[in-house]
């Protein structure tokens, strides 16, 4: 678990071989900033304090309501400072706070939808984004059939970014969708 990349970790205090407390301490010692929520039956104030001091972001005691856990997860995944977010793939940098895109330091002007499409792909860098997923999340429309709008926008985006066949930063996965990769 320590070598993988996660959006959030739900950790039980009592794990086989290595305690949740030790897992959290090792993550923080390695400068890993992934949010950690302890799920545990250890319910004393001292246990809670120890978990938080080990670097946990939150601590929930068993038994708990599922709705409470979901809300605590949402809180941890909420962007703390979206204004500071920058995403990059190859020479392309997208700055959420200024709503600007650069390639090799030169600003590239995009429409709102082009920016939103690029932002979505970069937020999910390395993961294949299906066409349906893109249309639902970028356009907020639910289509039951295949539409070419994504392909049209991807072609325009590649053209504005000056990407050609040798630039594999925004790859087409034929019949599926697109992926942003370095």
TORFI-494274 format. One record per residue: residue number from 1; x negated, y, z negated of N, C-alpha, C in turn. Coordinates in steps of 0.2 Angstrom, whole numbers, plus 5000, padded with zeros to 4 digits. Each point is the difference from the previous one (the first is absolute). Layout:
# residues N
+-----+------+------+------+------+------+------+------+------+------+
|   i |  n.x |  n.y |  n.z | ca.x | ca.y | ca.z |  c.x |  c.y |  c.z |
+-----+------+------+------+------+------+------+------+------+------+
| NUM |    X |    Y |    Z |    X |    Y |    Z |    X |    Y |    Z |
...
+-----+------+------+------+------+------+------+------+------+------+
# end
This chain:
# residues 182
+-----+------+------+------+------+------+------+------+------+------+
|   i |  n.x |  n.y |  n.z | ca.x | ca.y | ca.z |  c.x |  c.y |  c.z |
+-----+------+------+------+------+------+------+------+------+------+
|   1 | 4996 | 4994 | 5000 | 5004 | 5006 | 5000 | 4996 | 5006 | 5000 |
|   2 | 4994 | 5000 | 4997 | 4996 | 5006 | 4999 | 4997 | 5002 | 5007 |
|   3 | 4999 | 4995 | 5005 | 4997 | 5002 | 5006 | 5005 | 5002 | 5005 |
|   4 | 5006 | 4999 | 4999 | 5006 | 5002 | 5005 | 5002 | 5007 | 4999 |
|   5 | 5003 | 5002 | 5005 | 5003 | 5007 | 4999 | 5008 | 5000 | 4999 |
|   6 | 5002 | 5003 | 4995 | 5008 | 5000 | 4999 | 5002 | 5007 | 4999 |
|   7 | 5007 | 5000 | 5001 | 5003 | 5007 | 4998 | 5002 | 5001 | 4993 |
|   8 | 5001 | 4994 | 4996 | 5001 | 5000 | 4993 | 4999 | 4993 | 4998 |
|   9 | 4998 | 4999 | 4993 | 5000 | 4994 | 4997 | 5004 | 4999 | 4994 |
|  10 | 5004 | 4995 | 5000 | 5004 | 4998 | 4994 | 4996 | 4995 | 4996 |
|  11 | 4997 | 5001 | 4994 | 4996 | 4996 | 4997 | 5003 | 4998 | 4993 |
|  12 | 4999 | 4993 | 4999 | 5002 | 4997 | 4993 | 4994 | 5000 | 4996 |
|  13 | 5001 | 5002 | 4994 | 4994 | 5000 | 4995 | 4997 | 4993 | 5000 |
|  14 | 5004 | 4995 | 4999 | 4998 | 4993 | 4999 | 4999 | 4996 | 5007 |
|  15 | 4995 | 5001 | 5003 | 4998 | 4996 | 5006 | 4995 | 4995 | 4999 |
|  16 | 5001 | 4994 | 5004 | 4995 | 4995 | 4999 | 4993 | 5002 | 5002 |
|  17 | 4995 | 4999 | 4996 | 4993 | 5001 | 5001 | 4998 | 5007 | 4999 |
|  18 | 5004 | 5005 | 5002 | 4998 | 5007 | 4999 | 5006 | 5004 | 4997 |
|  19 | 4999 | 5003 | 4995 | 5006 | 5004 | 4998 | 5002 | 5006 | 5004 |
|  20 | 5006 | 5002 | 5000 | 5002 | 5006 | 5004 | 4997 | 5006 | 4998 |
|  21 | 4998 | 5000 | 4993 | 4996 | 5006 | 4998 | 4993 | 5000 | 5003 |
|  22 | 4997 | 4994 | 5001 | 4993 | 5000 | 5003 | 5001 | 5001 | 5007 |
|  23 | 5005 | 4998 | 5004 | 5001 | 5002 | 5007 | 5001 | 5007 | 5001 |
|  24 | 5004 | 5004 | 4995 | 5000 | 5007 | 5001 | 4994 | 5003 | 4999 |
|  25 | 4996 | 4998 | 4995 | 4993 | 5003 | 4998 | 4996 | 4999 | 5006 |
|  26 | 4999 | 4995 | 5003 | 4996 | 4998 | 5006 | 5002 | 5005 | 5006 |
|  27 | 5006 | 5000 | 5001 | 5003 | 5005 | 5005 | 4997 | 5007 | 4999 |
|  28 | 5001 | 5002 | 4994 | 4998 | 5007 | 4999 | 4993 | 5001 | 5000 |
|  29 | 4996 | 4995 | 4997 | 4993 | 5001 | 5000 | 4997 | 5000 | 5008 |
|  30 | 5004 | 4997 | 5004 | 4998 | 5000 | 5007 | 5003 | 5006 | 5004 |
|  31 | 5003 | 5005 | 4996 | 5002 | 5006 | 5003 | 5007 | 4999 | 5004 |
|  32 | 5003 | 4994 | 4999 | 5006 | 4999 | 5004 | 5006 | 5003 | 4997 |
|  33 | 5003 | 5004 | 5004 | 5006 | 5005 | 4997 | 5007 | 4997 | 5001 |
|  34 | 5000 | 4994 | 5002 | 5007 | 4997 | 5001 | 5004 | 5000 | 4994 |
|  35 | 5006 | 5002 | 5001 | 5005 | 5001 | 4994 | 5001 | 4993 | 4997 |
|  36 | 4999 | 4999 | 4993 | 5001 | 4994 | 4997 | 5006 | 5001 | 4995 |
|  37 | 5005 | 4995 | 5000 | 5005 | 5000 | 4995 | 4999 | 4993 | 4996 |
|  38 | 4999 | 5000 | 4994 | 5000 | 4994 | 4995 | 5007 | 4998 | 4999 |
|  39 | 5002 | 4993 | 5001 | 5006 | 4997 | 4999 | 4998 | 4995 | 4994 |
|  40 | 5002 | 5001 | 4994 | 4998 | 4996 | 4995 | 5005 | 4999 | 4994 |
|  41 | 4999 | 4994 | 4997 | 5004 | 4999 | 4994 | 4996 | 5003 | 4993 |
|  42 | 4994 | 5003 | 5001 | 4997 | 5003 | 4995 | 5003 | 5007 | 4999 |
|  43 | 5003 | 5000 | 4994 | 5004 | 5006 | 4999 | 4998 | 5005 | 4994 |
|  44 | 4994 | 4999 | 4998 | 4999 | 5005 | 4994 | 4997 | 5006 | 5003 |
|  45 | 5000 | 5005 | 4996 | 4997 | 5007 | 5002 | 4993 | 4999 | 5002 |
|  46 | 4996 | 4996 | 4996 | 4993 | 4999 | 5001 | 4999 | 4997 | 5007 |
|  47 | 5004 | 4995 | 5002 | 5000 | 4997 | 5006 | 5001 | 5005 | 5006 |
|  48 | 5005 | 5004 | 4999 | 5002 | 5005 | 5005 | 4994 | 5005 | 5001 |
|  49 | 4997 | 5002 | 4995 | 4995 | 5005 | 5000 | 4994 | 4996 | 5003 |
|  50 | 4998 | 4994 | 4998 | 4994 | 4997 | 5003 | 5001 | 4999 | 5008 |
|  51 | 5006 | 4998 | 5002 | 5001 | 5000 | 5007 | 4999 | 5006 | 5004 |
|  52 | 5003 | 5006 | 4997 | 4999 | 5006 | 5003 | 4993 | 5002 | 5000 |
|  53 | 4997 | 4999 | 4995 | 4992 | 5002 | 4999 | 4996 | 4996 | 5005 |
|  54 | 5002 | 4994 | 5002 | 4997 | 4996 | 5005 | 5001 | 5002 | 5007 |
|  55 | 5004 | 5005 | 5001 | 5001 | 5003 | 5006 | 5007 | 4999 | 5003 |
|  56 | 5005 | 4997 | 4997 | 5006 | 4998 | 5003 | 5004 | 5007 | 5001 |
|  57 | 5004 | 5001 | 5005 | 5004 | 5006 | 5001 | 5006 | 4999 | 4996 |
|  58 | 5003 | 4994 | 4999 | 5006 | 5000 | 4996 | 5000 | 4993 | 4997 |
|  59 | 5005 | 4999 | 4995 | 5000 | 4994 | 4996 | 5007 | 4999 | 4999 |
|  60 | 5002 | 4994 | 5002 | 5007 | 4998 | 4999 | 5001 | 4993 | 4996 |
|  61 | 5004 | 5000 | 4995 | 5000 | 4995 | 4995 | 5006 | 4995 | 5002 |
|  62 | 4998 | 4993 | 5000 | 5005 | 4995 | 5001 | 5005 | 4999 | 4994 |
|  63 | 5006 | 4999 | 5001 | 5004 | 5000 | 5006 | 5001 | 5007 | 5003 |
|  64 | 5001 | 5001 | 5006 | 5002 | 5007 | 5003 | 5005 | 4999 | 5005 |
|  65 | 5003 | 5005 | 5002 | 5005 | 5000 | 5005 | 4997 | 5001 | 5007 |
|  66 | 5002 | 4997 | 5005 | 4997 | 5000 | 5006 | 5000 | 5007 | 5003 |
|  67 | 5006 | 5004 | 4999 | 5000 | 5007 | 5002 | 4995 | 5004 | 4997 |
|  68 | 4998 | 4999 | 4994 | 4995 | 5004 | 4997 | 4993 | 4999 | 5003 |
|  69 | 4999 | 4993 | 5001 | 4994 | 4999 | 5004 | 4999 | 5003 | 5006 |
|  70 | 5006 | 4999 | 5004 | 5000 | 5004 | 5007 | 4998 | 5007 | 5000 |
|  71 | 5003 | 5003 | 4995 | 4999 | 5008 | 4999 | 4993 | 5001 | 4998 |
|  72 | 4997 | 4996 | 4996 | 4993 | 5001 | 4998 | 4996 | 4999 | 5006 |
|  73 | 5001 | 4995 | 5004 | 4996 | 4999 | 5006 | 5001 | 5006 | 5005 |
|  74 | 5006 | 5003 | 5001 | 5001 | 5006 | 5004 | 4996 | 5006 | 4997 |
|  75 | 5000 | 5001 | 4994 | 4997 | 5005 | 4997 | 4992 | 5000 | 5001 |
|  76 | 4997 | 4994 | 5000 | 4993 | 4999 | 5001 | 4998 | 5001 | 5007 |
|  77 | 5005 | 4998 | 5005 | 4999 | 5000 | 5007 | 5001 | 5007 | 5003 |
|  78 | 5004 | 5004 | 4996 | 5001 | 5007 | 5002 | 4994 | 5004 | 5001 |
|  79 | 4999 | 5003 | 5006 | 4994 | 5003 | 5001 | 4999 | 5006 | 4995 |
|  80 | 4994 | 4999 | 4997 | 4999 | 5005 | 4994 | 4998 | 5007 | 5003 |
|  81 | 4997 | 5000 | 5006 | 4998 | 5006 | 5003 | 5000 | 5000 | 5007 |
|  82 | 5006 | 4999 | 5003 | 5000 | 4999 | 5007 | 4997 | 5006 | 5004 |
|  83 | 4999 | 5006 | 4997 | 4997 | 5005 | 5003 | 4992 | 4999 | 5001 |
|  84 | 4998 | 4995 | 4997 | 4992 | 4999 | 5000 | 4999 | 4994 | 5005 |
|  85 | 5005 | 4997 | 5003 | 5000 | 4994 | 5004 | 4997 | 5001 | 5007 |
|  86 | 4995 | 4996 | 5001 | 4996 | 5001 | 5007 | 5000 | 4992 | 5002 |
|  87 | 5001 | 4999 | 5006 | 4999 | 4993 | 5003 | 4996 | 5001 | 5006 |
|  88 | 4996 | 4995 | 5001 | 4995 | 5000 | 5006 | 5000 | 4993 | 5004 |
|  89 | 4999 | 5000 | 5006 | 4999 | 4994 | 5004 | 4995 | 5002 | 5005 |
|  90 | 4994 | 4997 | 5000 | 4995 | 5002 | 5005 | 4998 | 5008 | 4999 |
|  91 | 5000 | 5004 | 5005 | 4999 | 5007 | 5000 | 5006 | 5004 | 4999 |
|  92 | 5006 | 4997 | 4999 | 5006 | 5003 | 4999 | 5001 | 5001 | 4992 |
|  93 | 5002 | 5006 | 4998 | 5002 | 5002 | 4993 | 5006 | 5003 | 5000 |
|  94 | 5005 | 4998 | 4996 | 5006 | 5003 | 4999 | 5001 | 5002 | 4993 |
|  95 | 5001 | 5007 | 4999 | 5001 | 5003 | 4994 | 5007 | 5002 | 4998 |
|  96 | 5003 | 4996 | 4995 | 5007 | 5001 | 4999 | 5002 | 5007 | 4997 |
|  97 | 4995 | 5003 | 4996 | 5002 | 5006 | 4997 | 5000 | 5006 | 5005 |
|  98 | 4996 | 5000 | 5005 | 5000 | 5005 | 5005 | 5004 | 4998 | 5006 |
|  99 | 5002 | 4994 | 5000 | 5003 | 4998 | 5006 | 4996 | 5001 | 5007 |
| 100 | 4994 | 4998 | 4999 | 4995 | 5001 | 5006 | 4997 | 4993 | 5001 |
| 101 | 4998 | 4999 | 5006 | 4996 | 4995 | 5003 | 4994 | 5002 | 5003 |
| 102 | 4994 | 4996 | 4999 | 4994 | 5002 | 5003 | 4997 | 4994 | 5003 |
| 103 | 4997 | 5001 | 5006 | 4995 | 4995 | 5003 | 4994 | 5003 | 5001 |
| 104 | 4995 | 4997 | 4997 | 4993 | 5002 | 5000 | 4999 | 5007 | 4998 |
| 105 | 5004 | 5002 | 4995 | 5000 | 5007 | 4997 | 5004 | 5005 | 5004 |
| 106 | 5003 | 4998 | 5006 | 5004 | 5005 | 5004 | 5007 | 4999 | 4998 |
| 107 | 5004 | 5005 | 4999 | 5007 | 4999 | 4999 | 5004 | 4998 | 5006 |
| 108 | 5005 | 4995 | 4999 | 5004 | 4998 | 5005 | 5007 | 5002 | 4998 |
| 109 | 5004 | 5003 | 5004 | 5007 | 5002 | 4999 | 5005 | 4994 | 5002 |
| 110 | 5004 | 4998 | 4995 | 5005 | 4995 | 5001 | 5007 | 5003 | 4998 |
| 111 | 5005 | 4997 | 5003 | 5006 | 5001 | 4998 | 5002 | 4997 | 4994 |
| 112 | 5005 | 5002 | 4996 | 5002 | 4997 | 4994 | 5001 | 4992 | 5000 |
| 113 | 5003 | 4998 | 5005 | 5001 | 4993 | 5001 | 4993 | 4996 | 5001 |
| 114 | 4996 | 5003 | 5005 | 4993 | 4997 | 5001 | 4996 | 5000 | 4993 |
| 115 | 5001 | 5005 | 4996 | 4996 | 5001 | 4994 | 5003 | 4994 | 4995 |
| 116 | 5006 | 5000 | 5000 | 5004 | 4995 | 4996 | 4998 | 4993 | 5002 |
| 117 | 5000 | 4998 | 5006 | 4998 | 4994 | 5003 | 4993 | 4998 | 4998 |
| 118 | 4995 | 5005 | 5001 | 4993 | 4999 | 4999 | 4999 | 4999 | 4992 |
| 119 | 5004 | 5004 | 4996 | 4999 | 4999 | 4993 | 5002 | 4993 | 4997 |
| 120 | 5006 | 4998 | 5003 | 5002 | 4993 | 4998 | 4995 | 4995 | 5002 |
| 121 | 4998 | 5000 | 5006 | 4995 | 4995 | 5002 | 4993 | 5000 | 4995 |
| 122 | 4998 | 5007 | 4999 | 4994 | 5000 | 4996 | 5002 | 4998 | 4992 |
| 123 | 5006 | 5001 | 4998 | 5001 | 4998 | 4993 | 5000 | 4993 | 5000 |
| 124 | 5002 | 4996 | 5005 | 5000 | 4993 | 5001 | 4994 | 4997 | 5004 |
| 125 | 4994 | 5004 | 4999 | 4995 | 4998 | 5004 | 4998 | 4993 | 4999 |
| 126 | 4998 | 4996 | 5006 | 4998 | 4993 | 4999 | 5006 | 4995 | 5000 |
| 127 | 5006 | 5003 | 4999 | 5006 | 4996 | 5000 | 5004 | 5001 | 5007 |
| 128 | 5003 | 4995 | 5003 | 5004 | 5001 | 5006 | 5006 | 5003 | 4998 |
| 129 | 5002 | 5005 | 5003 | 5007 | 5004 | 4999 | 5004 | 4998 | 5006 |
| 130 | 5005 | 4996 | 4999 | 5005 | 4998 | 5005 | 5004 | 5006 | 5003 |
| 131 | 5002 | 5000 | 5006 | 5004 | 5005 | 5003 | 5006 | 5002 | 4996 |
| 132 | 5003 | 4995 | 4998 | 5007 | 5001 | 4996 | 4998 | 5004 | 4993 |
| 133 | 4994 | 4998 | 4997 | 4998 | 5003 | 4994 | 4998 | 5008 | 5001 |
| 134 | 4997 | 5001 | 5006 | 4998 | 5007 | 5002 | 5007 | 5004 | 5001 |
| 135 | 5004 | 4997 | 5004 | 5006 | 5004 | 5002 | 5004 | 5002 | 4993 |
| 136 | 5001 | 4995 | 4996 | 5004 | 5001 | 4994 | 4996 | 5005 | 4995 |
| 137 | 4994 | 5000 | 4999 | 4996 | 5004 | 4995 | 4998 | 5006 | 5003 |
| 138 | 4999 | 5001 | 5006 | 4997 | 5007 | 5003 | 5006 | 5004 | 5003 |
| 139 | 5005 | 4996 | 5003 | 5006 | 5003 | 5003 | 5006 | 5000 | 4995 |
| 140 | 5000 | 4995 | 4995 | 5005 | 4999 | 4996 | 5007 | 4998 | 5003 |
| 141 | 4999 | 4996 | 5005 | 5005 | 4998 | 5004 | 5000 | 4992 | 5000 |
| 142 | 5006 | 4997 | 5000 | 5000 | 4992 | 5000 | 5002 | 4998 | 5007 |
| 143 | 4996 | 4997 | 5004 | 5002 | 4998 | 5006 | 5000 | 4992 | 5000 |
| 144 | 5005 | 4997 | 5004 | 5001 | 4993 | 5000 | 4996 | 4997 | 5007 |
| 145 | 4998 | 5005 | 5004 | 4997 | 4998 | 5006 | 4993 | 5003 | 5001 |
| 146 | 4996 | 4997 | 5005 | 4994 | 5003 | 5001 | 5000 | 5007 | 5004 |
| 147 | 4996 | 5004 | 4997 | 5000 | 5007 | 5003 | 4993 | 5002 | 5002 |
| 148 | 5000 | 5004 | 5006 | 4993 | 5001 | 5002 | 4997 | 5007 | 4997 |
| 149 | 5004 | 5003 | 4996 | 4998 | 5006 | 4997 | 4994 | 5000 | 4996 |
| 150 | 4998 | 4995 | 4997 | 4994 | 4999 | 4996 | 4994 | 5000 | 5005 |
| 151 | 5001 | 4996 | 5005 | 4995 | 4999 | 5005 | 4998 | 5007 | 5004 |
| 152 | 5006 | 5004 | 5001 | 4999 | 5007 | 5003 | 4996 | 5004 | 4995 |
| 153 | 5002 | 5000 | 4994 | 4996 | 5004 | 4995 | 4993 | 4998 | 4999 |
| 154 | 4999 | 4993 | 5000 | 4993 | 4998 | 4999 | 4996 | 5002 | 5006 |
| 155 | 5002 | 5000 | 5006 | 4996 | 5002 | 5006 | 4999 | 5007 | 4999 |
| 156 | 5005 | 5004 | 4998 | 4998 | 5008 | 5000 | 4995 | 5001 | 4994 |
| 157 | 5001 | 4996 | 4995 | 4995 | 5001 | 4994 | 4993 | 4998 | 5002 |
| 158 | 4999 | 4995 | 5004 | 4994 | 4997 | 5002 | 4997 | 5006 | 5005 |
| 159 | 5004 | 5002 | 5004 | 4998 | 5005 | 5005 | 4997 | 5007 | 4996 |
| 160 | 5004 | 5002 | 4995 | 4998 | 5006 | 4997 | 4994 | 4999 | 4996 |
| 161 | 4999 | 4994 | 4997 | 4994 | 4998 | 4996 | 4994 | 4998 | 5004 |
| 162 | 5001 | 5000 | 5007 | 4995 | 4999 | 5005 | 4997 | 4992 | 4999 |
| 163 | 5005 | 4996 | 4998 | 4998 | 4993 | 5000 | 5001 | 4996 | 5006 |
| 164 | 4995 | 4996 | 5002 | 5000 | 4996 | 5006 | 5000 | 4993 | 4998 |
| 165 | 4999 | 4996 | 5005 | 5000 | 4992 | 4999 | 4994 | 4998 | 4995 |
| 166 | 4995 | 5003 | 5001 | 4994 | 4999 | 4995 | 5001 | 5001 | 4993 |
| 167 | 5005 | 5005 | 4999 | 5001 | 5003 | 4993 | 5006 | 4995 | 4997 |
| 168 | 4998 | 4996 | 4996 | 5005 | 4995 | 4997 | 5003 | 5002 | 4993 |
| 169 | 5000 | 5007 | 4999 | 5002 | 5002 | 4994 | 5008 | 4999 | 4999 |
| 170 | 5004 | 5001 | 5005 | 5007 | 4999 | 5000 | 5001 | 4994 | 5005 |
| 171 | 5001 | 4994 | 4997 | 5000 | 4994 | 5005 | 5008 | 4998 | 5001 |
| 172 | 5001 | 4998 | 5006 | 5007 | 4997 | 5001 | 4999 | 4993 | 4999 |
| 173 | 5005 | 4997 | 4996 | 5001 | 4993 | 4999 | 5006 | 4998 | 5005 |
| 174 | 4998 | 4998 | 5005 | 5005 | 4998 | 5006 | 5006 | 4997 | 4997 |
| 175 | 5006 | 5002 | 5001 | 5006 | 4997 | 4998 | 5002 | 5001 | 4993 |
| 176 | 4996 | 5003 | 4996 | 5001 | 5001 | 4993 | 5000 | 5007 | 4998 |
| 177 | 4994 | 5004 | 5001 | 5000 | 5007 | 4997 | 4993 | 5003 | 5001 |
| 178 | 4998 | 5003 | 4995 | 4993 | 5004 | 5000 | 4997 | 4999 | 4993 |
| 179 | 4993 | 5001 | 5001 | 4996 | 5000 | 4994 | 4994 | 5005 | 5000 |
| 180 | 4999 | 5003 | 4995 | 4994 | 5005 | 5000 | 4994 | 4996 | 4997 |
| 181 | 4995 | 5000 | 5003 | 4994 | 4997 | 4998 | 4994 | 5004 | 5002 |
| 182 | 4995 | 4999 | 4995 | 4993 | 5003 | 5001 | 4996 | 4996 | 5005 |
+-----+------+------+------+------+------+------+------+------+------+
# end
